[in-house]
Amino acid sequence: MPPSPADALSHDLRERANRIRLACFDVDGTLTDGRLLFDTAGRELKAFHVHDGQGLVLLRKCGITVAFVTARASAVAEHRAAELGLEAHTGVADKLACVQAIAARLGVGLDRVAFMGDDLPDLRIMAQVGLSIAPADAHAWVRDRVHWRTAACAGHGAARELSDLLLAAQGHAERLLADATRIEGTRLEGKA
């Protein structure tokens, strides 16, 4: 069996990951590659990586609430979240207040919240949560101020790396792998 993503991490980071019950993600530059694409009619287009979607679904199935929290109003992000069975908070003026409200509704403190972001609008919330994460290609000012950076770039598996870390730290990875390799058992396929 290959080593778990959590094996190579510091004790502090594993402990932070083990406590997470709410994982929040900025969208543009975190779940997407950060480019804003529009068709000739002005409709927004976004590309999401299927590996990221699978990781987010696995988090939800293992009892971690997942929410998109983005300043951009985005029907595309709302559609993707709905497809995965996740919460979407778009057009958010105050990300910290939004995450605080979600955490309060769930009855968890901010020390049990992870937030993945990539640029200055994310720093305020990232300074308050128990685990802050940036994709490899996040802006340097953000990369230098988080608990952990992924090896993958935004929109290319960064969210899956975080998902795998949380699942491993909380003891779900081995069961998920065993279920995936069973002839009969848990079905992992779906709308990832």
C-alpha positions as CSV (number, residue, x, y, z in Angstrom):
1,M,0.0,0.0,0.0
2,P,1.5,3.4,-0.9
3,P,2.0,5.8,2.0
4,S,-0.8,8.1,3.0
5,P,-0.6,11.8,2.1
6,A,-0.7,12.5,5.8
7,D,2.4,10.3,6.5
8,A,4.9,13.0,5.3
9,L,3.2,15.9,7.2
10,S,4.1,17.4,10.5
11,H,2.3,16.4,13.6
12,D,0.7,19.8,13.9
13,L,-0.7,19.6,10.3
14,R,-2.0,16.1,10.9
15,E,-3.7,17.3,14.1
16,R,-5.3,20.3,12.3
17,A,-6.5,18.0,9.5
18,N,-7.9,15.5,11.9
19,R,-10.2,18.2,13.6
20,I,-11.8,19.5,10.4
21,R,-15.6,19.1,10.1
22,L,-16.2,21.9,7.5
23,A,-14.1,22.4,4.4
24,C,-14.7,25.6,2.5
25,F,-13.3,26.5,-0.9
26,D,-13.0,29.6,-2.9
27,V,-13.9,28.8,-6.5
28,D,-11.9,30.9,-9.0
29,G,-8.2,30.2,-8.7
30,T,-8.8,27.3,-6.3
31,L,-11.4,24.9,-7.8
32,T,-10.7,26.4,-11.3
33,D,-7.4,27.5,-12.9
34,G,-8.4,31.1,-12.2
35,R,-9.1,32.1,-15.8
36,L,-12.4,33.8,-16.4
37,L,-13.9,32.6,-19.7
38,F,-17.0,34.1,-21.4
39,D,-18.7,33.1,-24.6
40,T,-19.8,35.7,-27.2
41,A,-23.1,36.2,-25.4
42,G,-21.3,37.0,-22.1
43,R,-22.1,33.8,-20.4
44,E,-19.5,32.6,-17.9
45,L,-17.7,29.3,-18.5
46,K,-15.6,27.4,-15.9
47,A,-13.7,24.1,-16.0
48,F,-13.6,21.9,-13.0
49,H,-11.4,18.9,-12.5
50,V,-13.2,15.6,-12.0
51,H,-10.6,14.4,-9.4
52,D,-11.4,17.5,-7.3
53,G,-15.1,16.6,-7.6
54,Q,-14.5,13.1,-6.5
55,G,-12.5,14.2,-3.5
56,L,-15.2,16.7,-2.4
57,V,-17.9,14.0,-2.7
58,L,-15.8,11.6,-0.6
59,L,-15.4,14.3,2.1
60,R,-19.2,14.7,2.2
61,K,-19.8,11.0,2.4
62,C,-17.4,10.8,5.3
63,G,-19.2,13.4,7.3
64,I,-17.3,16.6,6.4
65,T,-19.5,19.4,5.2
66,V,-18.2,21.0,2.0
67,A,-19.1,24.5,0.9
68,F,-18.1,26.8,-2.0
69,V,-17.6,30.4,-0.7
70,T,-16.9,32.9,-3.5
71,A,-17.2,36.6,-4.0
72,R,-18.3,36.1,-7.6
73,A,-21.9,35.6,-8.3
74,S,-21.7,32.4,-10.4
75,A,-24.5,30.2,-11.7
76,V,-21.8,27.8,-13.0
77,A,-20.4,27.4,-9.4
78,E,-23.9,26.9,-8.0
79,H,-24.6,24.3,-10.6
80,R,-21.4,22.4,-9.9
81,A,-22.0,22.4,-6.2
82,A,-25.6,21.2,-6.6
83,E,-24.3,18.4,-8.9
84,L,-21.9,17.3,-6.2
85,G,-24.5,17.7,-3.3
86,L,-22.5,20.6,-1.7
87,E,-23.4,24.0,-0.4
88,A,-22.7,27.0,-2.6
89,H,-22.4,30.6,-1.3
90,T,-21.8,32.9,-4.3
91,G,-21.7,36.6,-4.5
92,V,-20.4,36.7,-0.9
93,A,-19.3,40.2,0.2
94,D,-17.8,39.0,3.5
95,K,-16.3,35.5,3.3
96,L,-15.4,35.4,7.0
97,A,-19.0,36.2,8.1
98,C,-20.3,33.6,5.6
99,V,-18.0,30.9,7.0
100,Q,-18.7,31.9,10.6
101,A,-22.5,31.5,9.8
102,I,-22.0,28.1,8.3
103,A,-19.9,26.9,11.2
104,A,-22.4,28.3,13.7
105,R,-25.2,26.5,11.9
106,L,-23.2,23.3,12.1
107,G,-22.2,23.9,15.7
108,V,-18.5,23.8,15.0
109,G,-15.8,26.3,16.0
110,L,-13.5,27.9,13.4
111,D,-10.7,25.7,14.6
112,R,-12.6,22.8,12.9
113,V,-12.9,24.7,9.6
114,A,-10.5,24.4,6.6
115,F,-10.4,27.1,4.0
116,M,-8.7,26.8,0.6
117,G,-8.0,30.1,-1.2
118,D,-5.6,31.7,-3.6
119,D,-5.5,35.5,-3.3
120,L,-5.8,38.5,-1.0
121,P,-9.7,38.4,-0.6
122,D,-9.1,35.0,1.1
123,L,-6.5,36.0,3.7
124,R,-8.9,37.4,6.3
125,I,-10.8,34.1,6.6
126,M,-7.7,32.0,6.3
127,A,-6.1,33.7,9.3
128,Q,-9.1,32.7,11.4
129,V,-9.6,29.0,10.6
130,G,-8.0,25.8,11.9
131,L,-6.5,24.8,8.6
132,S,-5.7,27.2,5.7
133,I,-4.6,25.8,2.4
134,A,-3.4,27.3,-0.9
135,P,-2.9,25.7,-4.3
136,A,0.7,25.5,-5.6
137,D,0.0,28.5,-7.9
138,A,-1.7,30.8,-5.4
139,H,-0.4,34.3,-5.2
140,A,2.9,34.4,-3.2
141,W,1.4,36.6,-0.5
142,V,-1.1,33.9,0.2
143,R,1.2,30.9,-0.3
144,D,3.5,32.3,2.4
145,R,0.7,32.7,5.0
146,V,-1.1,29.3,5.0
147,H,-0.7,26.2,7.0
148,W,-0.2,24.0,3.9
149,R,0.3,24.3,0.1
150,T,-0.7,21.6,-2.3
151,A,1.7,20.3,-5.0
152,A,-1.1,20.6,-7.6
153,C,-2.1,23.8,-9.1
154,A,-5.7,25.3,-8.9
155,G,-8.2,23.5,-11.1
156,H,-5.7,20.6,-11.6
157,G,-6.2,18.4,-8.5
158,A,-5.4,20.8,-5.6
159,A,-8.8,20.3,-4.0
160,R,-8.3,16.5,-4.3
161,E,-5.0,16.8,-2.5
162,L,-6.7,18.5,0.4
163,S,-9.5,16.0,0.3
164,D,-7.0,13.1,0.4
165,L,-5.2,14.7,3.3
166,L,-8.3,15.2,5.4
167,L,-9.6,11.6,4.6
168,A,-6.2,10.1,5.5
169,A,-5.8,12.2,8.7
170,Q,-9.3,11.2,9.9
171,G,-8.8,7.5,9.1
172,H,-11.1,7.2,6.2
173,A,-8.6,6.6,3.3
174,E,-7.9,2.9,3.9
175,R,-11.6,2.0,4.1
176,L,-12.4,4.0,1.0
177,L,-9.6,2.2,-0.9
178,A,-10.7,-1.2,0.4
179,D,-14.3,-0.4,-0.7
180,A,-13.1,0.8,-4.1
181,T,-11.3,-2.5,-4.8
182,R,-14.0,-4.8,-3.6
183,I,-16.0,-6.7,-6.2
184,E,-19.2,-6.1,-4.1
185,G,-19.6,-3.2,-1.8
186,T,-19.7,0.6,-1.6
187,R,-20.2,2.3,-4.9
188,L,-17.8,5.3,-5.3
189,E,-18.9,6.3,-8.8
190,G,-21.2,9.2,-9.2
191,K,-21.3,12.8,-10.3
192,A,-17.7,13.7,-9.5
